[in-house]
Structure formats: structure tokens, C-alpha cells
Amino acid sequence: MTDTDKKIRFGFVGTSMIADWMIAGALYDARFVPVAIYSRSEETAARFAAMHNIPEIYTSLEAMAASDSIDAVYIASPNSLHAAQSILFMEHGKHVLCEKPLASNHAEALLMAETSKRYNVTLMEAMKSTLTPNFTKLRANMHRMGTIRRYFASYCQYSSRYDKLKEGKISNVFNPDFSGGSTMDLGIYTIYPMVALFGMPTNVMASGITLPCGVDGQASAIFRYKDMEGVVTYSKITDSRLPSEIEGEGGTAVFDSISTQRELIFHPHAGNKYGGIREKCEAENWTVTYPESDYYYVMKEFIDVILSGETESAVNSHRNSLDTLTILDEIRRQLGVTFPADRR
């Protein structure tokens, strides 16, 4: 039997829209088989199961974790629940694909990574931005850019839940009890790719707007590396149309969006002639077009890693997840944002 003939049976924890998106993308991979859904509400689970043709419904996490019907689980619950739920399933020998952020903080993520190794199961953060064809294209062509001097990423998207917050209704994404806030929800999209490309910075400086509910609504941060800097800006209380780019001495690569990456353009450095006249140098379209959802590439990577017998992805590695959460922890510290999970 080839790897393409093998099937991985999945359970799902959480019935939010992102779980719908993951299933839609995963169905492009013939190895993916959805077999179980967990929700606290049997009615909610039944609706989700009917929508996606899922045969088994659970209202007990322990029962689903102990089931012989599933090989792996996708966790799309609130951030504060990621660690405990992931560990429960790994302790029952199940592989875990966990939504971003992997955990509330570095300490929880470290325990998750250790559990993955102890039980010899795959654990991967479902960060799609580092697995898209266009991010892969960027990595393969970074030598064209010469010495990298700056990484810049922006993700500012006004949240409809912010309007509800102003009416006094606190949703999970703005609730510190669920490890919410702009840094955890959108900031991670700007920071994780930077870590995947350049590793850990030597210094972090952050500022932002902290909301009365106790989480950040927006923030910006500057990261110092030996020969370059990273600059990110993100928000759930304003919009921005800024692209994201990696600036090198040999040219600049520009993404239309750091989160979706549907367009990638390279602008070679043209240099200046005497008198300050810019030499003409045509931009190169590095864009890879593809019909599949971005989530297909997340699921493909995860299943590939499971079938390889490894406990982690080489791209969305445990180290990248841990380093990213170290940075998120430091940004929150500088902003004065704390979670109940930080006190455990």
C-alpha cells in the first residue's frame, strides 16, 4: 500500500467556521477521512455532522480520545483550551493538528511538545501561511534577494466582534479568559513566518492599544536581528490595505497579504546611475496559482508527517511554534496583557 492509499481518520473538536474551512481544504487530500465531531452541545454536533457527512458524534472529549475510530484530531476550540485538549488526545495515542496559536503561552506549548515526543505522536500547529505554495516559492528564491535587511508584515482587519464588544458583549476572541486578543489572533500571522524564515530575534520592542476587557486591540512590534530588523503591525479594531514584504539588498519580495499570499512579486534592485537616475528593472511575478484552499496544504503537510513516522513538521516545527509563543509572551508582557493560563 502506498502513502496515497493510506487513510487517516479524523475527529474534530470545535464547530466554528474555521473547522468548516479545514474540512473543505482537507477533502482535496484523498487520505483524509472525517469520522467524528465533538461539541458540548449534541444539537450543535449533529448539525455539523450532517453538514459534513460525519458519522460519529461526541459530547465527551474523553470518550472521543479513547475511541478506536480516529487516528488524529483537529482542535479548533478557544485558545485557552488548546493545551489541555491536545495533551488529552496525545496521551491516548492520537496525532494532533492544533489551530494557531498552539497554546496560550510558551510553557503550555512546551508541555505539548514534550507530550508529543513521549507518546510518539505528531503534533503540528495549523499555521497555513508557512505552507502555501507562494511561501514555498519565496523560500526557494530568497538567494535572489541578497542580504536581507528588513521583514515587514501587516495584518489589520476590523472585527465584527469589536462592535459587539462596544455593546458590552465579550466574545472569546476579546476575552482574556480564553487567551484572546489581537496578538494571539492576527499578530501570530505576521510573526510566525518571520520566525520560520529568520529564527528568533535578539530583541523585541512592542506597543499597542489595550482594551478595557483586558486584551490588546492592536499592536506594532520591532524585532532586532544581527543584520536585519523585523517590523510588524496588526489590529482587530482598524483596517489596513498594506502589503507585506521582505527587503533585501538585491531586491524586495512583496506579498499581497501575509495571511493568504495569493500574489508574490519580486522587484530586483535596479541600482542608481550617476545623477540619481534609477535604472529600469522589470518586476518578476513569482506568483504560484493553485485551485485548492490554503487549508489543503496544512492537512497535506500534517498527514505527510504522520505517515513519515515523525513527531513534528520540518516547516511548522515545534521549535518554530515555541519561539513564536516566546515572542507573543514578551509582546503581551510589554502591553500588560495577562491570561489566567499565565498563572497556572
Salt bridges, closest charged atoms under 4 A:
ASP3 OD1 - LYS6 NZ 3.53
ASP20 OD1 - HIS52 NE2 2.70
ASP29 OD2 - ARG31 NH2 2.75
GLU43 OE2 - ARG47 NH1 3.36
ASP71 OD1 - ARG9 NH2 2.87
GLU108 OE2 - ARG344 NH2 3.26
ASP163 OD1 - LYS166 NZ 3.85
GLU167 OE1 - LYS169 NZ 3.96
ASP185 OD1 - LYS100 NZ 3.23
ASP185 OD2 - LYS236 NZ 2.65
GLU229 OE2 - ARG150 NE 2.97
GLU247 OE1 - ARG150 NH1 2.64
GLU249 OE2 - ARG149 NH2 2.81
GLU282 OE2 - LYS280 NZ 3.53
GLU284 OE2 - ARG144 NH2 2.74
ASP294 OD2 - LYS128 NZ 3.64
ASP294 OD1 - ARG262 NH2 3.50
ASP304 OD1 - ARG31 NH1 2.81
ASP304 OD2 - LYS300 NZ 2.94
GLU312 OE2 - LYS117 NZ 2.94
GLU312 OE2 - HIS318 ND1 3.86
ASP323 OD1 - ARG319 NH1 2.99
ASP329 OD1 - ARG332 NH2 3.33
GLU330 OE2 - ARG333 NH2 2.72
ASP342 OD2 - ARG332 NH1 2.84
